[in-house]
Protein backbone atom coordinates (compact mmCIF):
# COMPACT_ATOMS: atom_id res chain seq x y z
CA UNK A 1 0.00 0.00 0.00
CA UNK A 2 1.31 3.46 -0.89
CA UNK A 3 2.26 5.84 1.93
CA UNK A 4 0.83 9.32 2.31
CA UNK A 5 4.03 10.92 1.00
CA UNK A 6 3.86 8.93 -2.24
CA UNK A 7 0.18 9.69 -2.74
CA UNK A 8 0.95 13.38 -2.29
CA UNK A 9 3.83 13.06 -4.77
CA UNK A 10 1.56 11.64 -7.41
CA UNK A 11 -0.98 14.41 -6.87
CA UNK A 12 1.79 16.97 -7.24
CA UNK A 13 2.63 15.98 -10.83
CA UNK A 14 3.12 19.07 -12.95
CA UNK A 15 1.00 20.07 -15.88
CA UNK A 16 3.36 18.35 -18.30
CA UNK A 17 2.99 15.04 -16.53
CA UNK A 18 -0.78 15.35 -16.31
CA UNK A 19 -0.93 16.10 -20.02
CA UNK A 20 1.32 13.13 -20.68
CA UNK A 21 -0.79 10.78 -18.60
CA UNK A 22 -3.85 12.10 -20.41
CA UNK A 23 -2.11 11.23 -23.66
CA UNK A 24 -1.56 7.73 -22.32
CA UNK A 25 -5.29 7.45 -21.71
CA UNK A 26 -6.04 8.53 -25.26
CA UNK A 27 -3.57 5.96 -26.59
CA UNK A 28 -5.23 3.21 -24.61
CA UNK A 29 -8.61 4.32 -25.96
CA UNK A 30 -7.21 4.17 -29.48
CA UNK A 31 -5.98 0.63 -28.92
CA UNK A 32 -9.37 -0.37 -27.51
CA UNK A 33 -10.99 1.09 -30.62
CA UNK A 34 -8.82 -1.12 -32.83
CA UNK A 35 -6.32 1.53 -33.87
CA UNK A 36 -2.62 0.78 -34.22
CA UNK A 37 -0.78 0.83 -30.85
CA UNK A 38 2.46 2.70 -30.30
CA UNK A 39 5.49 1.28 -32.03
CA UNK A 40 7.76 1.08 -28.97
CA UNK A 41 7.40 -0.65 -25.61
CA UNK A 42 8.04 1.63 -22.64
CA UNK A 43 9.15 0.20 -19.31
CA UNK A 44 10.82 1.01 -16.01
CA UNK A 45 14.31 0.44 -14.68
CA UNK A 46 13.57 -0.13 -11.00
CA UNK A 47 16.70 1.84 -10.05
CA UNK A 48 14.42 4.86 -10.51
CA UNK A 49 12.71 3.83 -7.25
CA UNK A 50 15.89 2.74 -5.45
CA UNK A 51 14.89 4.40 -2.17
CA UNK A 52 11.55 2.58 -2.05
CA UNK A 53 10.66 -1.02 -1.16
CA UNK A 54 9.49 -3.46 -3.80
CA UNK A 55 5.75 -3.04 -3.23
CA UNK A 56 5.92 0.73 -3.66
CA UNK A 57 8.21 0.47 -6.68
CA UNK A 58 5.69 -1.84 -8.35
CA UNK A 59 2.75 0.38 -7.45
CA UNK A 60 4.42 3.53 -8.77
CA UNK A 61 5.40 1.79 -12.00
CA UNK A 62 1.78 0.81 -12.55
CA UNK A 63 0.59 4.32 -11.68
CA UNK A 64 2.68 5.52 -14.59
CA UNK A 65 0.82 3.18 -16.93
CA UNK A 66 3.77 0.88 -17.59
CA UNK A 67 3.71 -2.90 -17.87
CA UNK A 68 7.38 -3.92 -17.92
CA UNK A 69 10.10 -3.56 -15.30
CA UNK A 70 13.78 -4.51 -15.03
CA UNK A 71 14.87 -5.15 -11.47
CA UNK A 72 17.87 -3.67 -9.77
CA UNK A 73 19.26 -5.69 -6.87
CA UNK A 74 17.67 -3.57 -4.11
CA UNK A 75 14.29 -4.86 -5.25
CA UNK A 76 15.36 -8.46 -5.86
CA UNK A 77 18.76 -9.17 -4.26
CA UNK A 78 21.27 -11.04 -6.39
CA UNK A 79 21.81 -13.57 -3.62
CA UNK A 80 18.11 -14.43 -3.41
CA UNK A 81 17.17 -18.09 -3.41
CA UNK A 82 15.09 -19.44 -6.32
CA UNK A 83 12.12 -19.50 -3.93
CA UNK A 84 12.61 -15.85 -2.99
CA UNK A 85 12.97 -14.90 -6.65
CA UNK A 86 9.77 -16.78 -7.45
CA UNK A 87 7.91 -14.84 -4.77
CA UNK A 88 9.08 -11.52 -6.24
CA UNK A 89 8.12 -12.58 -9.75
CA UNK A 90 4.68 -13.68 -8.58
CA UNK A 91 4.17 -10.39 -6.74
CA UNK A 92 5.21 -8.56 -9.91
CA UNK A 93 2.68 -10.47 -12.00
CA UNK A 94 -0.03 -9.80 -9.44
CA UNK A 95 0.72 -6.10 -9.83
CA UNK A 96 0.10 -6.35 -13.57
CA UNK A 97 3.78 -6.13 -14.51
CA UNK A 98 6.31 -8.27 -16.34
CA UNK A 99 9.82 -8.61 -14.93
CA UNK A 100 11.47 -8.61 -18.33
CA UNK A 101 15.08 -8.31 -17.18
CA UNK A 102 17.53 -7.29 -14.48
CA UNK A 103 20.26 -4.75 -14.13
CA UNK A 104 22.55 -3.13 -14.06
CA UNK A 105 24.39 -6.26 -12.81
CA UNK A 106 28.14 -5.91 -12.29
CA UNK A 107 30.23 -9.00 -12.95
CA UNK A 108 33.77 -8.78 -11.62
CA UNK A 109 34.44 -12.50 -11.18
CA UNK A 110 33.40 -15.74 -12.86
CA UNK A 111 31.32 -16.51 -9.77
CA UNK A 112 29.37 -13.28 -10.31
CA UNK A 113 28.81 -14.18 -13.97
CA UNK A 114 27.40 -17.53 -12.86
CA UNK A 115 25.25 -15.86 -10.21
CA UNK A 116 23.79 -13.40 -12.72
CA UNK A 117 22.70 -16.13 -15.13
CA UNK A 118 21.27 -18.35 -12.39
CA UNK A 119 19.36 -15.33 -11.06
CA UNK A 120 17.91 -14.44 -14.45
CA UNK A 121 16.99 -18.06 -15.19
CA UNK A 122 15.18 -18.43 -11.86
CA UNK A 123 13.17 -15.29 -12.65
CA UNK A 124 12.31 -16.40 -16.19
CA UNK A 125 14.14 -13.40 -17.63
CA UNK A 126 15.55 -13.44 -21.13
CA UNK A 127 17.94 -10.51 -20.73
CA UNK A 128 20.57 -9.30 -18.29
CA UNK A 129 21.57 -5.65 -18.43
CA UNK A 130 25.10 -6.03 -17.19
CA UNK A 131 28.70 -4.93 -16.96
CA UNK A 132 31.02 -7.93 -17.16
CA UNK A 133 34.71 -7.06 -17.04
CA UNK A 134 36.26 -7.38 -20.50
CA UNK A 135 38.41 -10.30 -19.35
CA UNK A 136 35.20 -12.13 -18.44
CA UNK A 137 33.56 -11.85 -21.86
CA UNK A 138 34.60 -15.39 -22.81
CA UNK A 139 33.02 -16.76 -19.64
CA UNK A 140 29.94 -14.60 -20.22
CA UNK A 141 29.60 -15.80 -23.79
CA UNK A 142 29.79 -19.41 -22.61
CA UNK A 143 26.89 -18.80 -20.19
CA UNK A 144 24.86 -17.12 -22.94
CA UNK A 145 25.18 -20.29 -25.00
CA UNK A 146 24.39 -22.52 -22.03
CA UNK A 147 21.35 -20.58 -20.74
CA UNK A 148 20.06 -18.90 -23.93
CA UNK A 149 19.83 -15.60 -22.05
CA UNK A 150 20.95 -12.42 -23.77
CA UNK A 151 23.22 -9.87 -22.17
CA UNK A 152 23.01 -6.15 -22.93
CA UNK A 153 26.21 -4.43 -21.82
CA UNK A 154 25.53 -0.99 -20.39
CA UNK A 155 27.70 2.04 -21.13
CA UNK A 156 28.31 4.46 -18.25
CA UNK A 157 29.67 7.59 -19.89
CA UNK A 158 32.76 9.74 -19.36
CA UNK A 159 34.83 8.54 -16.45
CA UNK A 160 33.90 4.89 -16.98
CA UNK A 161 37.09 2.96 -17.80
CA UNK A 162 35.33 -0.15 -19.09
CA UNK A 163 32.44 0.88 -21.33
CA UNK A 164 32.06 4.67 -21.61
CA UNK A 165 30.24 4.73 -24.97
CA UNK A 166 28.08 2.41 -27.08
CA UNK A 167 31.00 2.06 -29.49
CA UNK A 168 33.26 0.78 -26.70
CA UNK A 169 30.74 -2.00 -26.09
CA UNK A 170 30.08 -2.76 -29.75
CA UNK A 171 33.75 -3.21 -30.60
CA UNK A 172 34.02 -5.91 -27.93
CA UNK A 173 30.85 -7.83 -28.83
CA UNK A 174 30.39 -7.46 -32.60
CA UNK A 175 32.19 -10.73 -33.41
CA UNK A 176 30.73 -12.72 -30.52
CA UNK A 177 27.53 -14.68 -30.04
CA UNK A 178 24.62 -12.64 -31.48
CA UNK A 179 22.92 -12.77 -28.09
CA UNK A 180 25.64 -10.49 -26.68
CA UNK A 181 24.80 -6.84 -27.30
CA UNK A 182 24.17 -3.37 -25.93
CA UNK A 183 22.03 -1.50 -23.49
CA UNK A 184 22.50 2.06 -24.68
CA UNK A 185 22.15 4.50 -21.81
CA UNK A 186 20.90 7.60 -23.58
CA UNK A 187 22.01 10.07 -20.91
CA UNK A 188 25.52 8.69 -20.50
CA UNK A 189 25.89 8.54 -24.27
CA UNK A 190 24.92 12.22 -24.59
CA UNK A 191 27.27 13.11 -21.71
CA UNK A 192 30.09 11.45 -23.69
CA UNK A 193 29.48 13.87 -26.56
CA UNK A 194 27.96 11.11 -28.71
CA UNK A 195 24.63 11.59 -30.47
CA UNK A 196 22.32 8.84 -29.11
CA UNK A 197 20.29 8.81 -32.32
CA UNK A 198 23.41 8.10 -34.35
CA UNK A 199 24.47 5.37 -31.93
CA UNK A 200 21.07 3.68 -32.14
CA UNK A 201 21.34 3.54 -35.93
CA UNK A 202 24.99 2.44 -36.02
CA UNK A 203 24.63 -0.39 -33.52
CA UNK A 204 21.09 -1.49 -34.32
CA UNK A 205 22.09 -5.10 -34.96
CA UNK A 206 23.24 -5.50 -31.35
CA UNK A 207 20.82 -3.17 -29.58
CA UNK A 208 18.85 -5.15 -26.98
CA UNK A 209 17.83 -2.59 -24.35
CA UNK A 210 17.55 1.16 -23.82
CA UNK A 211 17.89 3.17 -20.62
CA UNK A 212 16.18 6.40 -21.58
CA UNK A 213 16.79 9.67 -19.76
CA UNK A 214 17.54 13.32 -20.47
CA UNK A 215 20.53 15.31 -19.24
CA UNK A 216 21.41 18.95 -18.72
CA UNK A 217 24.59 18.95 -20.79
CA UNK A 218 26.64 17.05 -23.36
CA UNK A 219 29.62 16.72 -21.05
CA UNK A 220 30.73 14.95 -17.90
CA UNK A 221 28.95 17.55 -15.75
CA UNK A 222 25.57 16.82 -17.34
CA UNK A 223 22.93 15.78 -14.81
CA UNK A 224 19.65 13.91 -15.17
CA UNK A 225 16.63 16.14 -15.76
CA UNK A 226 13.03 15.42 -16.66
CA UNK A 227 12.77 14.12 -20.22
CA UNK A 228 12.07 17.02 -22.54
CA UNK A 229 13.92 19.54 -20.38
CA UNK A 230 17.45 18.59 -21.35
CA UNK A 231 19.69 18.46 -24.41
CA UNK A 232 18.79 15.00 -25.76
CA UNK A 233 16.80 15.14 -29.00
CA UNK A 234 14.10 12.73 -27.83
CA UNK A 235 11.87 12.93 -30.96
CA UNK A 236 14.86 12.09 -33.17
CA UNK A 237 15.84 9.24 -30.85
CA UNK A 238 12.38 7.66 -30.79
CA UNK A 239 11.98 8.07 -34.54
CA UNK A 240 15.31 6.26 -35.03
CA UNK A 241 14.18 3.40 -32.77
CA UNK A 242 10.97 3.05 -34.74
CA UNK A 243 12.97 3.25 -37.97
CA UNK A 244 15.26 0.34 -37.03
CA UNK A 245 12.21 -1.66 -35.86
CA UNK A 246 13.63 -1.87 -32.36
CA UNK A 247 11.71 -4.56 -30.47
CA UNK A 248 13.25 -4.25 -27.01
CA UNK A 249 12.10 -2.15 -24.08
CA UNK A 250 12.70 1.59 -23.73
CA UNK A 251 13.13 1.66 -19.96
CA UNK A 252 13.02 4.91 -18.02
CA UNK A 253 15.94 5.24 -15.63
CA UNK A 254 15.21 8.48 -13.83
CA UNK A 255 18.17 9.25 -11.57
CA UNK A 256 17.03 12.65 -10.29
CA UNK A 257 15.01 13.22 -7.08
CA UNK A 258 15.72 9.81 -5.57
CA UNK A 259 13.65 10.62 -2.47
CA UNK A 260 10.66 11.75 -4.53
CA UNK A 261 11.02 10.49 -8.13
CA UNK A 262 7.39 10.03 -9.09
CA UNK A 263 6.62 13.58 -10.32
CA UNK A 264 9.66 13.72 -12.60
CA UNK A 265 9.17 10.14 -13.75
CA UNK A 266 5.56 10.99 -14.59
CA UNK A 267 6.60 14.03 -16.60
CA UNK A 268 9.19 11.95 -18.43
CA UNK A 269 6.80 9.13 -19.34
CA UNK A 270 4.20 11.70 -20.36
CA UNK A 271 6.68 13.37 -22.71
CA UNK A 272 7.69 10.05 -24.25
CA UNK A 273 4.06 9.04 -24.77
CA UNK A 274 3.30 12.40 -26.36
CA UNK A 275 6.17 12.06 -28.83
CA UNK A 276 5.20 8.50 -29.66
CA UNK A 277 1.61 9.53 -30.32
CA UNK A 278 2.90 12.11 -32.80
CA UNK A 279 5.07 9.52 -34.51
PAMI-221045 format. One record per residue (C-alpha): residue number from 1; residue in one letter; x, y, z. Coordinates in Angstrom, 3 decimals. Last residue first. Layout:
pos:code:u:v:w
NUM:a:X:Y:Z
...
This chain:
pos:code:u:v:w
279:x:5.072:9.520:-34.515
278:x:2.897:12.110:-32.800
277:x:1.613:9.526:-30.322
276:x:5.200:8.500:-29.657
275:x:6.170:12.063:-28.833
274:x:3.304:12.401:-26.364
273:x:4.063:9.036:-24.775
272:x:7.694:10.049:-24.251
271:x:6.677:13.369:-22.710
270:x:4.201:11.704:-20.364
269:x:6.805:9.133:-19.338
268:x:9.186:11.946:-18.427
267:x:6.597:14.031:-16.596
266:x:5.561:10.991:-14.594
265:x:9.170:10.139:-13.753
264:x:9.660:13.715:-12.596
263:x:6.617:13.578:-10.320
262:x:7.385:10.031:-9.094
261:x:11.021:10.489:-8.127
260:x:10.660:11.754:-4.535
259:x:13.649:10.620:-2.473
258:x:15.724:9.813:-5.565
257:x:15.015:13.224:-7.079
256:x:17.030:12.648:-10.292
255:x:18.171:9.254:-11.572
254:x:15.212:8.479:-13.829
253:x:15.941:5.237:-15.632
252:x:13.019:4.909:-18.018
251:x:13.126:1.658:-19.963
250:x:12.698:1.585:-23.734
249:x:12.101:-2.154:-24.076
248:x:13.247:-4.253:-27.014
247:x:11.714:-4.565:-30.471
246:x:13.632:-1.873:-32.355
245:x:12.210:-1.664:-35.858
244:x:15.258:0.338:-37.034
243:x:12.969:3.247:-37.973
242:x:10.970:3.055:-34.741
241:x:14.183:3.396:-32.770
240:x:15.308:6.259:-35.026
239:x:11.981:8.067:-34.540
238:x:12.380:7.662:-30.788
237:x:15.845:9.235:-30.854
236:x:14.856:12.094:-33.166
235:x:11.870:12.932:-30.963
234:x:14.100:12.726:-27.833
233:x:16.797:15.136:-28.997
232:x:18.787:15.004:-25.765
231:x:19.690:18.465:-24.409
230:x:17.454:18.593:-21.352
229:x:13.918:19.541:-20.376
228:x:12.074:17.015:-22.536
227:x:12.768:14.118:-20.216
226:x:13.030:15.420:-16.657
225:x:16.626:16.138:-15.756
224:x:19.652:13.911:-15.168
223:x:22.932:15.776:-14.808
222:x:25.567:16.824:-17.343
221:x:28.950:17.549:-15.754
220:x:30.732:14.948:-17.902
219:x:29.620:16.722:-21.053
218:x:26.640:17.046:-23.364
217:x:24.593:18.947:-20.794
216:x:21.407:18.954:-18.722
215:x:20.534:15.308:-19.238
214:x:17.541:13.316:-20.468
213:x:16.791:9.672:-19.756
212:x:16.181:6.400:-21.577
211:x:17.893:3.169:-20.619
210:x:17.551:1.163:-23.822
209:x:17.834:-2.592:-24.355
208:x:18.849:-5.150:-26.982
207:x:20.820:-3.174:-29.582
206:x:23.235:-5.502:-31.350
205:x:22.094:-5.104:-34.963
204:x:21.086:-1.488:-34.324
203:x:24.633:-0.389:-33.518
202:x:24.990:2.437:-36.023
201:x:21.343:3.535:-35.933
200:x:21.071:3.684:-32.143
199:x:24.467:5.373:-31.932
198:x:23.413:8.101:-34.352
197:x:20.289:8.815:-32.322
196:x:22.325:8.837:-29.106
195:x:24.628:11.586:-30.469
194:x:27.964:11.105:-28.711
193:x:29.484:13.865:-26.560
192:x:30.085:11.454:-23.690
191:x:27.271:13.109:-21.714
190:x:24.922:12.223:-24.585
189:x:25.888:8.542:-24.272
188:x:25.516:8.689:-20.501
187:x:22.010:10.071:-20.912
186:x:20.897:7.597:-23.579
185:x:22.145:4.497:-21.809
184:x:22.501:2.061:-24.677
183:x:22.025:-1.500:-23.494
182:x:24.171:-3.371:-25.933
181:x:24.804:-6.842:-27.303
180:x:25.636:-10.487:-26.677
179:x:22.917:-12.770:-28.087
178:x:24.625:-12.639:-31.484
177:x:27.525:-14.683:-30.040
176:x:30.726:-12.720:-30.522
175:x:32.187:-10.726:-33.412
174:x:30.387:-7.458:-32.598
173:x:30.853:-7.832:-28.833
172:x:34.022:-5.912:-27.932
171:x:33.746:-3.209:-30.602
170:x:30.079:-2.760:-29.745
169:x:30.738:-2.004:-26.091
168:x:33.256:0.779:-26.701
167:x:31.000:2.057:-29.495
166:x:28.084:2.412:-27.078
165:x:30.240:4.733:-24.967
164:x:32.061:4.671:-21.607
163:x:32.441:0.877:-21.333
162:x:35.333:-0.149:-19.090
161:x:37.087:2.964:-17.799
160:x:33.903:4.895:-16.983
159:x:34.835:8.542:-16.448
158:x:32.758:9.737:-19.362
157:x:29.674:7.586:-19.886
156:x:28.310:4.459:-18.251
155:x:27.702:2.045:-21.127
154:x:25.526:-0.991:-20.390
153:x:26.213:-4.433:-21.824
152:x:23.013:-6.155:-22.931
151:x:23.224:-9.867:-22.169
150:x:20.950:-12.420:-23.766
149:x:19.833:-15.605:-22.046
148:x:20.060:-18.900:-23.930
147:x:21.354:-20.583:-20.741
146:x:24.389:-22.522:-22.026
145:x:25.180:-20.291:-25.002
144:x:24.855:-17.123:-22.940
143:x:26.894:-18.795:-20.194
142:x:29.788:-19.415:-22.614
141:x:29.595:-15.801:-23.794
140:x:29.942:-14.598:-20.219
139:x:33.018:-16.755:-19.636
138:x:34.603:-15.388:-22.809
137:x:33.563:-11.846:-21.860
136:x:35.196:-12.134:-18.441
135:x:38.409:-10.295:-19.351
134:x:36.264:-7.377:-20.500
133:x:34.706:-7.057:-17.041
132:x:31.021:-7.929:-17.164
131:x:28.700:-4.933:-16.955
130:x:25.100:-6.029:-17.188
129:x:21.572:-5.654:-18.429
128:x:20.568:-9.301:-18.294
127:x:17.941:-10.513:-20.733
126:x:15.552:-13.436:-21.133
125:x:14.135:-13.400:-17.627
124:x:12.306:-16.396:-16.188
123:x:13.167:-15.286:-12.649
122:x:15.178:-18.429:-11.862
121:x:16.986:-18.056:-15.189
120:x:17.905:-14.435:-14.450
119:x:19.362:-15.335:-11.056
118:x:21.270:-18.351:-12.385
117:x:22.703:-16.132:-15.125
116:x:23.789:-13.401:-12.723
115:x:25.248:-15.863:-10.211
114:x:27.399:-17.533:-12.864
113:x:28.807:-14.185:-13.968
112:x:29.372:-13.284:-10.312
111:x:31.321:-16.509:-9.774
110:x:33.397:-15.740:-12.861
109:x:34.438:-12.497:-11.179
108:x:33.767:-8.782:-11.625
107:x:30.233:-9.003:-12.949
106:x:28.137:-5.908:-12.290
105:x:24.393:-6.258:-12.814
104:x:22.550:-3.133:-14.060
103:x:20.261:-4.751:-14.126
102:x:17.529:-7.294:-14.483
101:x:15.085:-8.310:-17.184
100:x:11.472:-8.609:-18.333
99:x:9.821:-8.608:-14.927
98:x:6.308:-8.272:-16.342
97:x:3.780:-6.130:-14.507
96:x:0.104:-6.348:-13.570
95:x:0.716:-6.095:-9.825
94:x:-0.029:-9.802:-9.444
93:x:2.680:-10.468:-12.003
92:x:5.208:-8.557:-9.914
91:x:4.166:-10.388:-6.742
90:x:4.676:-13.681:-8.583
89:x:8.118:-12.582:-9.754
88:x:9.078:-11.515:-6.239
87:x:7.915:-14.837:-4.765
86:x:9.774:-16.778:-7.454
85:x:12.966:-14.899:-6.651
84:x:12.609:-15.846:-2.993
83:x:12.124:-19.499:-3.935
82:x:15.090:-19.436:-6.316
81:x:17.169:-18.089:-3.406
80:x:18.109:-14.427:-3.412
79:x:21.814:-13.570:-3.616
78:x:21.272:-11.037:-6.386
77:x:18.757:-9.168:-4.263
76:x:15.360:-8.462:-5.857
75:x:14.288:-4.861:-5.252
74:x:17.674:-3.566:-4.107
73:x:19.257:-5.690:-6.871
72:x:17.874:-3.672:-9.765
71:x:14.867:-5.152:-11.468
70:x:13.778:-4.508:-15.029
69:x:10.102:-3.565:-15.297
68:x:7.380:-3.919:-17.916
67:x:3.706:-2.899:-17.873
66:x:3.774:0.877:-17.591
65:x:0.817:3.183:-16.931
64:x:2.679:5.524:-14.594
63:x:0.588:4.323:-11.676
62:x:1.775:0.811:-12.554
61:x:5.397:1.788:-12.003
60:x:4.425:3.529:-8.767
59:x:2.745:0.375:-7.450
58:x:5.688:-1.839:-8.349
57:x:8.208:0.469:-6.685
56:x:5.918:0.730:-3.661
55:x:5.751:-3.037:-3.233
54:x:9.491:-3.462:-3.798
53:x:10.656:-1.016:-1.164
52:x:11.548:2.580:-2.052
51:x:14.893:4.400:-2.168
50:x:15.888:2.737:-5.448
49:x:12.711:3.825:-7.247
48:x:14.420:4.860:-10.510
47:x:16.697:1.842:-10.046
46:x:13.571:-0.128:-10.999
45:x:14.308:0.436:-14.681
44:x:10.817:1.006:-16.014
43:x:9.145:0.197:-19.309
42:x:8.042:1.632:-22.641
41:x:7.398:-0.652:-25.609
40:x:7.758:1.075:-28.970
39:x:5.490:1.279:-32.026
38:x:2.456:2.701:-30.302
37:x:-0.775:0.826:-30.850
36:x:-2.619:0.784:-34.218
35:x:-6.317:1.526:-33.873
34:x:-8.825:-1.117:-32.828
33:x:-10.989:1.094:-30.621
32:x:-9.372:-0.374:-27.512
31:x:-5.982:0.632:-28.916
30:x:-7.213:4.169:-29.482
29:x:-8.612:4.317:-25.955
28:x:-5.232:3.207:-24.607
27:x:-3.568:5.959:-26.589
26:x:-6.044:8.525:-25.263
25:x:-5.288:7.450:-21.713
24:x:-1.559:7.734:-22.317
23:x:-2.109:11.230:-23.661
22:x:-3.852:12.105:-20.413
21:x:-0.790:10.775:-18.605
20:x:1.322:13.133:-20.680
19:x:-0.934:16.097:-20.016
18:x:-0.784:15.346:-16.312
17:x:2.988:15.037:-16.528
16:x:3.359:18.351:-18.297
15:x:0.996:20.073:-15.883
14:x:3.118:19.065:-12.953
13:x:2.626:15.975:-10.828
12:x:1.788:16.968:-7.245
11:x:-0.985:14.407:-6.872
10:x:1.558:11.637:-7.407
9:x:3.830:13.064:-4.765
8:x:0.946:13.382:-2.291
7:x:0.176:9.687:-2.741
6:x:3.865:8.927:-2.242
5:x:4.025:10.916:1.003
4:x:0.831:9.322:2.305
3:x:2.264:5.837:1.931
2:x:1.312:3.463:-0.885
1:x:0.000:0.000:0.000
